[in-house]
Amino acid sequence: MADGAGRNLRPLKLHVPEPKFRPGDAVSFDDMVFPHAGSVARPAPSADPADMRDYPFTLIRVLDPDGHAVGEWNPRLPVEKVKRILRGMMLTRAYDDRMFRAQRQGKTSFYMKCTGEEAVAIGAAEALQRDDMCFPSYRQQGLLIARDWPLVDMMCQVYSNAGDRLKGRQLPIMYSSKEAGFFSISGNLATQYPQAVGWAMASAAKGDTRIAASWVGEGSTAEGDFHAACIFASVYRAPVILNIVNNQWAISSFAGIAGGEATTFAARGLGYGIAALRIDGNDPLAVYAATEWAAERARGNHGPTLIEHFTYRVAAHSTSDDPTAYRPADEPNHFPLGDPIERLKKHLIGLGEWDEASHEALHAELVNQVRDAGREAEKLGVLSGTAFNHGFETIFEDVFAEMPQHLKEQSEQMAEERRAAGV
């Protein structure tokens, strides 16, 4: 008989994490306690991960409640650089708003906003070199915007119209731009992590100077690809920055389902011997500073860095989602780390380099810029009109550098059959 058989033992219980609030509940984040801005020390980029074991359990912050940049992580950026970050975040939000309305008007089938998370992409992009390779998830459209990629081109991809360089093959918002160092977005979660590590390893093997950076949501850290990437990054000290965007929600499941209830997501770097930081993802200067630190570490051949951006997904997961079905409608209003745009605006006003009138003028300028780009893109078609007009022959293109003979024969056969059918 097995040990314990027949004893009066308590039955086992399975723990299933539950979010703090459900629709109709009163919301309070008073239990979230953050360290004061400027209170976390900045180690040397060459620091041994073993000496940084406390960093995944704190929160790096630069902007204090009054908008002052304080502490060792303050990147001390020129005012024009700070204004560029502000502009990039505002342009990203204006773009999102326009494309969200376009989806609701039936002009495209799908869209995803990054409202409240603009600092994650814009702050990082401004800290990276333009030729560093980015492997994004589907909420980092700000990377392209920060790199001055044409809005019309992005919109054409969303519309899958005649101007879509991807020829309608990708889901809307899954951009791709080799020229901008922006790897093709994939709908398969976390696949970009091992791709980024592999690219970084290749860059190092070739003696190049470019590094890679990748982004996943906190829910995607439960995918096997995440862990495979961390193993390779750690073993080979790949020059890569691995970003985790903890926006509290993975579609309709909260962060606890992916392990966020037990510990921080940054702590996942500890088991792999990877330097890990946890930062205020709604603080654009903290995002810039952490990315700059990690980039210097990578370029110095000191290994990878894992960065958890603690932020909040203000909008729905996508236009196919209704967040009021699983969280209180007013929950976004209570998140304690605020709006990244408003926080940087306050910082610039405190420096005497900005004011409300300047902010409103820039907002109007960017809204007009997005509107004009939208009109240009829509001339080439939208979903409710003549969006998809890529020829059927394009299904044979862009797979091989040189089309193999059997595909040439199939293409010719299809063209002949379509001519015979009068199509």
C-alpha positions in Angstrom: 0.0 0.0 0.0 1.4 3.4 -0.9 2.5 5.7 1.9 -0.4 7.8 3.2 -3.1 5.4 1.9 -6.1 5.4 4.1 -5.0 8.5 6.0 -7.3 11.4 6.5 -5.6 13.7 4.1 -6.9 17.0 2.7 -7.8 16.9 -1.0 -5.4 18.6 -3.3 -6.6 21.9 -4.8 -5.7 23.6 -8.1 -5.0 27.3 -8.0 -6.5 29.2 -10.9 -5.4 32.9 -10.9 -8.2 35.5 -11.0 -7.9 39.2 -11.9 -8.5 41.6 -9.0 -11.5 43.2 -10.8 -14.3 42.0 -13.0 -16.9 44.1 -14.8 -19.0 46.0 -12.2 -16.3 45.9 -9.5 -14.9 49.1 -7.9 -11.3 49.6 -9.1 -8.4 50.5 -6.8 -4.7 50.0 -7.5 -3.7 51.2 -4.0 -1.8 48.0 -3.4 0.7 48.8 -6.2 3.6 50.4 -4.4 6.4 51.7 -6.6 9.9 53.0 -5.7 10.4 56.8 -5.9 11.6 58.1 -9.2 15.4 58.3 -9.2 15.8 55.9 -6.3 17.2 52.9 -8.3 21.0 52.9 -8.9 22.3 52.6 -12.5 25.0 49.8 -12.7 27.7 49.8 -15.3 26.5 48.2 -18.6 29.2 45.6 -18.1 27.8 44.5 -14.8 27.6 40.8 -14.0 24.0 39.6 -14.0 24.7 37.9 -10.7 25.3 41.4 -9.2 21.9 42.6 -10.5 19.6 40.1 -8.9 17.4 42.8 -7.3 16.7 44.8 -10.5 13.8 42.5 -11.7 11.9 43.3 -8.4 12.1 47.1 -8.4 11.0 49.7 -11.0 13.3 52.1 -12.8 11.7 55.5 -13.0 13.1 58.8 -14.2 10.1 61.2 -14.2 8.8 62.1 -10.7 5.1 63.2 -10.0 6.0 66.8 -10.8 7.5 65.9 -14.2 11.2 66.4 -13.1 13.8 64.0 -14.5 15.8 62.7 -11.5 18.3 60.0 -10.5 21.2 58.1 -12.1 19.0 56.8 -14.9 18.1 60.3 -16.2 19.5 60.2 -19.8 19.9 64.0 -19.8 18.7 64.3 -23.4 18.8 67.5 -25.4 15.5 69.3 -25.4 15.0 68.7 -29.1 15.4 65.0 -28.6 12.8 65.0 -25.9 10.5 66.9 -28.2 11.1 64.4 -30.9 10.0 61.6 -28.5 6.9 63.5 -27.6 6.1 64.1 -31.3 6.6 60.4 -32.1 4.2 59.4 -29.3 1.6 61.9 -30.4 1.8 60.9 -34.0 1.5 57.3 -33.2 -1.7 58.0 -31.2 -3.1 60.2 -34.0 -2.4 57.4 -36.5 -4.1 54.8 -34.3 -7.2 57.0 -33.9 -7.5 57.4 -37.6 -7.1 53.7 -38.4 -9.4 52.7 -35.7 -12.1 54.9 -37.1 -11.3 53.5 -40.6 -12.0 50.0 -39.3 -15.3 51.0 -37.7 -16.2 52.6 -41.1 -15.7 49.3 -42.9 -12.5 50.4 -44.7 -10.4 47.6 -43.3 -11.1 44.3 -41.5 -8.9 44.7 -38.4 -6.8 47.1 -36.4 -4.8 47.1 -33.1 -4.1 50.2 -31.1 -1.2 50.9 -28.7 -2.9 53.6 -26.7 -1.1 54.2 -23.4 1.9 52.2 -24.6 3.4 54.6 -27.0 6.6 55.2 -24.9 7.5 51.5 -25.2 8.2 51.8 -28.9 9.1 55.4 -29.4 11.5 55.7 -26.4 13.3 52.5 -27.4 13.5 53.4 -31.1 15.1 56.8 -30.2 17.7 55.0 -28.1 18.7 52.5 -30.8 20.7 53.1 -33.9 18.7 53.4 -37.1 20.3 50.3 -38.6 19.7 48.1 -35.5 17.2 45.4 -36.4 13.8 45.4 -34.7 11.7 42.2 -34.3 8.3 43.6 -33.1 5.1 42.3 -31.8 1.8 43.7 -33.2 1.7 46.8 -30.9 5.0 48.5 -31.8 3.9 50.5 -34.8 5.7 53.4 -33.1 9.0 51.9 -34.2 8.2 52.6 -37.9 6.9 56.0 -37.0 10.0 56.9 -35.0 12.1 55.8 -38.0 10.1 58.2 -40.2 8.5 55.4 -42.3 5.8 56.9 -44.6 2.3 56.7 -43.0 0.8 56.2 -46.4 2.8 53.0 -46.8 1.6 51.7 -43.4 -2.0 52.6 -44.2 -1.9 50.8 -47.5 -0.8 47.7 -45.7 -3.8 48.0 -43.3 -6.1 48.4 -46.3 -4.4 45.6 -48.4 -4.9 47.9 -51.4 -3.0 48.5 -54.6 -0.2 50.3 -52.7 0.3 47.4 -50.3 3.9 46.2 -50.8 2.9 42.9 -49.1 0.2 42.4 -51.8 -2.5 41.6 -49.3 -0.8 38.6 -47.9 -0.6 39.8 -44.3 -3.3 40.5 -41.8 -3.8 44.3 -41.4 -1.2 45.9 -39.0 1.4 43.1 -39.7 3.8 45.5 -41.3 7.2 44.7 -42.8 10.0 47.0 -43.8 13.5 45.7 -44.4 14.6 49.3 -45.2 13.5 50.5 -41.8 15.0 47.5 -39.9 11.5 46.3 -39.0 11.1 42.5 -39.3 7.8 41.1 -40.6 5.2 40.9 -37.8 3.9 37.4 -37.3 0.6 36.4 -35.8 2.3 33.4 -34.2 3.1 34.6 -30.7 6.8 34.9 -29.6 8.3 33.6 -32.9 10.2 37.0 -33.2 12.2 36.2 -30.0 14.3 33.4 -31.4 14.5 35.2 -34.7 15.9 38.3 -33.0 18.5 36.2 -31.1 19.5 34.3 -34.2 19.9 37.6 -36.1 22.0 39.0 -33.3 24.2 35.9 -33.2 24.7 36.2 -36.9 25.7 39.9 -36.6 28.2 38.9 -33.9 29.6 36.0 -36.0 30.1 38.3 -38.9 31.9 40.9 -36.8 29.1 43.5 -37.5 28.3 46.4 -35.2 24.5 46.1 -35.3 22.4 44.7 -32.5 18.8 43.3 -32.4 15.8 44.1 -30.2 12.6 42.3 -29.9 9.2 42.8 -28.1 6.6 40.4 -26.8 3.6 40.8 -24.6 3.7 39.3 -21.1 1.3 36.5 -22.1 3.8 35.4 -24.8 6.4 34.7 -22.2 4.5 31.4 -21.6 5.4 30.3 -25.1 8.2 27.9 -25.7 9.8 30.2 -28.2 10.4 32.7 -25.4 12.4 30.2 -23.4 14.3 28.8 -26.3 15.4 32.3 -27.2 16.6 33.1 -23.7 18.7 29.9 -23.7 20.5 30.8 -26.9 20.8 34.5 -25.9 22.4 33.5 -22.6 24.7 30.8 -23.8 26.1 32.8 -26.8 25.9 36.2 -25.1 23.9 37.4 -28.1 23.9 41.2 -28.7 20.1 41.5 -28.3 17.6 43.4 -26.2 14.6 41.2 -25.2 11.6 43.4 -24.3 8.5 42.2 -22.4 5.6 44.6 -22.6 3.6 43.8 -19.5 0.4 45.7 -20.2 -1.6 43.6 -17.7 -3.8 41.9 -20.3 -3.2 39.2 -22.9 -6.3 39.4 -25.0 -8.9 38.6 -22.3 -6.7 36.8 -19.8 -4.8 38.9 -17.2 -1.1 38.7 -16.5 -1.5 36.2 -13.7 -2.3 33.4 -16.1 1.1 33.8 -17.7 2.8 33.8 -14.3 2.7 37.4 -13.3 0.9 36.6 -10.0 3.9 34.6 -8.7 6.7 37.0 -9.6 7.7 39.7 -12.1 8.2 39.0 -15.7 11.7 40.5 -15.5 12.6 37.8 -13.0 12.5 35.2 -15.8 15.9 36.5 -16.9 17.5 35.4 -13.6 17.3 31.7 -14.3 19.1 32.2 -17.6 21.8 34.4 -16.3 20.6 37.3 -18.3 20.8 40.9 -17.0 17.2 41.9 -16.3 15.6 45.3 -15.7 12.0 46.2 -14.7 11.0 49.7 -15.8 8.1 52.2 -15.7 6.9 51.6 -19.3 4.8 54.8 -19.2 7.9 56.9 -18.5 9.5 57.7 -21.9 12.8 58.7 -20.4 13.0 55.5 -18.4 12.4 53.5 -21.6 15.0 55.5 -23.4 17.5 55.1 -20.6 17.0 51.4 -20.1 17.3 50.7 -23.9 20.4 52.9 -24.1 22.0 50.9 -21.3 21.1 47.6 -22.8 22.3 48.7 -26.2 25.7 49.8 -24.8 25.9 46.4 -23.0 25.2 44.5 -26.2 27.7 46.5 -28.3 30.3 46.0 -25.6 29.9 42.2 -25.9 28.6 41.9 -22.4 25.5 39.9 -23.4 21.8 40.3 -23.7 19.3 42.3 -21.5 15.8 41.4 -20.6 13.6 44.5 -20.0 10.0 44.3 -18.6 8.0 47.4 -19.4 5.4 47.8 -16.8 2.5 49.5 -18.5 -1.2 49.2 -19.2 -3.3 48.4 -22.3 -5.8 51.2 -22.3 -7.7 50.2 -25.5 -9.2 46.9 -26.5 -6.8 44.1 -27.5 -8.0 44.7 -31.1 -11.1 45.8 -33.0 -12.4 42.3 -32.5 -12.3 42.6 -28.7 -14.7 44.2 -26.2 -12.7 44.6 -22.9 -15.7 45.6 -20.9 -16.7 41.9 -21.0 -13.8 40.9 -18.8 -12.6 44.1 -16.9 -14.3 47.2 -15.5 -14.9 49.8 -18.1 -13.2 52.5 -15.9 -10.2 50.4 -15.0 -7.8 52.2 -17.4 -8.6 55.5 -15.7 -7.3 54.1 -12.4 -3.9 52.8 -13.5 -1.4 54.7 -11.4 1.4 55.3 -13.9 -0.5 57.8 -16.0 -0.4 58.7 -19.7 3.1 58.7 -21.2 2.3 61.7 -23.5 0.9 63.8 -20.6 3.9 62.9 -18.5 6.5 64.0 -21.1 4.4 67.1 -21.8 4.5 68.0 -18.2 8.3 67.5 -18.1 8.8 69.8 -21.0 6.5 72.5 -19.5 8.5 72.2 -16.3 11.7 72.9 -18.3 10.1 76.0 -19.7 10.4 74.5 -23.2 6.7 73.8 -23.9 3.2 75.1 -23.1 -0.4 74.1 -23.7 -0.7 76.3 -26.8 2.4 74.5 -28.4 1.0 71.2 -27.5 -2.4 71.9 -29.1 -0.7 73.3 -32.2 1.4 70.1 -32.5 -1.6 67.9 -32.0 -3.5 69.7 -34.7 -0.6 69.5 -37.1 -0.2 65.8 -36.5 -3.9 65.1 -36.9 -3.8 66.9 -40.3 -0.7 65.0 -41.3 -2.4 61.7 -40.6 -5.6 62.9 -42.3 -3.7 63.8 -45.5 -1.9 60.5 -45.5 -5.2 58.7 -45.0 -6.7 60.4 -48.0 -3.7 59.4 -50.2 -3.8 55.8 -49.1 -7.6 55.6 -49.6 -7.2 56.7 -53.2 -5.6 53.3 -53.8 -8.5 51.4 -52.4 -10.1 50.3 -49.1 -11.9 47.1 -48.0 -15.4 48.4 -48.7 -14.4 49.4 -52.2 -11.6 48.1 -54.5 -9.0 47.3 -52.0 -7.7 44.0 -53.2 -6.6 44.2 -56.8 -3.4 42.3 -56.8 -3.2 39.8 -59.6 -3.6 36.1 -58.9 -0.2 35.6 -60.4 1.3 37.2 -57.3 0.7 34.0 -55.3 3.8 32.6 -57.1 6.0 35.6 -56.4 8.3 36.7 -53.6 9.0 33.2 -52.2 12.2 32.3 -54.0 14.9 34.6 -55.2 14.6 32.8 -58.5 11.3 31.2 -59.3 11.8 27.4 -59.8 10.7 25.8 -63.0 7.6 24.0 -61.5 6.2 27.3 -60.3 6.8 28.9 -63.6 4.9 26.1 -65.3 2.0 26.4 -62.8 1.9 30.2 -63.2 1.7 29.9 -67.0 -0.9 27.1 -66.7 -3.1 29.3 -64.4 -2.7 32.3 -66.7 -3.8 30.2 -69.7 -6.8 28.8 -67.9 -7.9 32.3 -66.8 -7.6 33.6 -70.4 -9.6 30.7 -71.6 -12.3 31.4 -69.0 -12.3 35.0 -70.0 -11.3 36.1 -66.5 
